[in-house]
Amino acid sequence: MPKEKLNILESTCVPLPLENIDTDQIIPARFLSATSREGFGDNLFRDWRYNKGGEPNNSFVLNNKKFYGKILVTGKNFGCGSSREHAVWAVYDYGFRVVISSFFADIFRNNALNNGLLPVILPETEVLILLEMISLDPSLKVRIDVSEKKLEIPSAGKSYTFELNPYKQECLIKGLDDIDYLLNMKDKIVEFEKRKGI
């Protein structure tokens, strides 16, 4: 399923300064029965966003209108716990395109890259500084350049590079998943098979 292309993104951020956020907190297990990827964003952080009666929890950041944007900034070890891909679907479907943390669970990170969501790893001290900056100024913008593998905070004069597999980098820029990538190479694959007599 093709995803939104991601090359240059400049956006405000949503701060979530919690560590060890697991996939059951991201999307509780009771919401995993859907067969489509759409709609999971409605239940992102469901048990934190709403109280037991279903009313919004006004103390939770996603219910605070001063924080918005396509970048989620969070504490270390984001996406730990079970390997459910639905957690990435929920984050993406809500509208986030980038998650910044000092550490991601490996399975979550791989699932994110397979689904058009960019996990950016920065040093923990820098993530904490960024969280503080966002809290003080919700209008703060972060600029992500996927082709240059660079994150910038223009107003603060800060710039960082981040690691990104070249294949996943190309997929993000072109808005492709693994199947789309192979389909785009169909002519080359057919030509290779002809040359090899396959």
HUCORGI-V815543 format. One record per residue. N is the residue number from 1. OMEGA is omega in whole degrees, 0 to 359 (* if undefined). NEAR is the number of other ideal C-beta (glycine too) atoms within 10 Angstrom. D_CENTER is the distance of its C-alpha to the mean C-alpha in Angstrom with 2 decimals. Layout:
N	OMEGA	NEAR	D_CENTER
N	OMEGA	NEAR	D_CENTER
//
This chain:
1	182	10	16.61
2	179	12	15.71
3	176	18	12.43
4	179	11	12.34
5	180	14	13.24
6	176	20	11.20
7	175	14	13.68
8	177	12	14.45
9	173	19	12.41
10	188	14	14.30
11	166	17	13.29
12	188	17	14.20
13	173	24	12.00
14	181	22	11.99
15	176	23	13.33
16	189	21	13.20
17	178	15	15.57
18	178	15	15.87
19	173	14	15.95
20	176	14	15.77
21	184	23	13.64
22	186	16	14.23
23	178	25	13.11
24	174	16	16.22
25	179	19	15.31
26	177	25	11.90
27	182	24	13.97
28	186	16	17.69
29	184	11	19.62
30	181	10	21.95
31	186	15	19.45
32	186	18	18.84
33	181	7	21.91
34	181	12	20.55
35	179	4	20.74
36	179	9	18.54
37	183	16	14.75
38	175	10	15.45
39	181	12	16.18
40	180	23	13.95
41	179	16	12.34
42	183	12	15.92
43	175	21	15.83
44	182	24	12.54
45	187	22	14.12
46	186	17	17.35
47	174	14	19.75
48	183	18	18.70
49	185	15	18.57
50	175	15	21.95
51	186	12	25.18
52	178	6	27.30
53	179	5	29.07
54	178	7	25.99
55	179	9	26.26
56	174	11	23.32
57	187	14	23.11
58	180	8	23.64
59	181	8	22.80
60	191	15	19.11
61	180	20	16.82
62	177	17	15.33
63	179	15	19.02
64	188	13	19.87
65	180	7	20.22
66	177	8	20.36
67	181	16	16.64
68	177	15	14.42
69	184	22	12.05
70	181	19	8.76
71	175	25	7.53
72	178	23	7.32
73	189	25	9.63
74	181	21	10.85
75	186	19	13.56
76	178	17	14.00
77	179	18	13.61
78	177	30	10.45
79	178	30	10.38
80	179	20	14.07
81	184	17	16.68
82	187	15	17.06
83	187	13	15.31
84	178	20	14.54
85	180	18	12.14
86	180	22	12.39
87	177	29	9.99
88	179	29	7.03
89	181	24	9.27
90	180	26	9.71
91	181	28	6.38
92	183	22	6.35
93	177	20	10.07
94	178	17	10.24
95	177	14	9.13
96	176	22	5.88
97	180	20	4.91
98	170	23	3.94
99	180	25	4.15
100	178	26	7.78
101	176	25	10.12
102	179	18	13.38
103	176	19	12.81
104	169	22	10.63
105	187	22	12.63
106	183	11	13.37
107	178	18	13.03
108	182	29	9.56
109	179	19	8.59
110	177	18	10.77
111	179	23	9.69
112	182	24	6.07
113	178	20	8.14
114	185	15	10.64
115	173	17	8.86
116	178	21	7.63
117	184	23	3.86
118	173	22	4.71
119	181	23	5.27
120	180	22	8.26
121	173	18	11.23
122	175	20	14.01
123	185	10	17.30
124	180	14	17.51
125	180	9	20.16
126	176	15	18.16
127	179	22	15.23
128	177	16	18.07
129	180	15	19.68
130	178	24	16.66
131	179	18	16.35
132	179	12	20.08
133	180	19	20.05
134	180	24	17.68
135	180	14	19.89
136	182	8	22.93
137	181	12	21.76
138	179	17	19.17
139	180	10	19.83
140	180	18	18.57
141	175	16	16.52
142	180	26	14.23
143	178	15	14.49
144	176	23	12.28
145	184	15	14.46
146	182	21	13.05
147	179	12	16.68
148	184	13	17.88
149	186	15	14.98
150	174	14	15.59
151	180	23	14.23
152	170	17	16.97
153	189	19	18.06
154	184	12	21.04
155	181	12	22.92
156	181	13	23.02
157	182	7	23.80
158	180	15	21.12
159	180	13	19.56
160	169	16	17.67
161	178	11	16.92
162	181	16	14.22
163	178	7	14.62
164	178	18	13.36
165	184	11	15.41
166	179	8	17.46
167	179	11	17.15
168	176	19	13.36
169	179	17	13.71
170	180	14	16.23
171	179	21	14.33
172	183	23	11.46
173	183	14	14.33
174	180	15	16.38
175	184	14	13.97
176	165	20	15.28
177	186	16	14.66
178	181	11	17.21
179	178	10	19.94
180	181	15	19.69
181	180	14	19.93
182	179	11	23.06
183	178	12	24.52
184	180	11	24.30
185	186	12	26.37
186	182	9	28.91
187	180	8	31.77
188	179	9	31.29
189	179	12	31.16
190	179	11	34.31
191	179	11	36.04
192	181	11	35.27
193	179	10	36.65
194	180	9	39.75
195	183	8	40.38
196	179	7	40.08
197	182	5	42.11
198	*	8	39.52
//
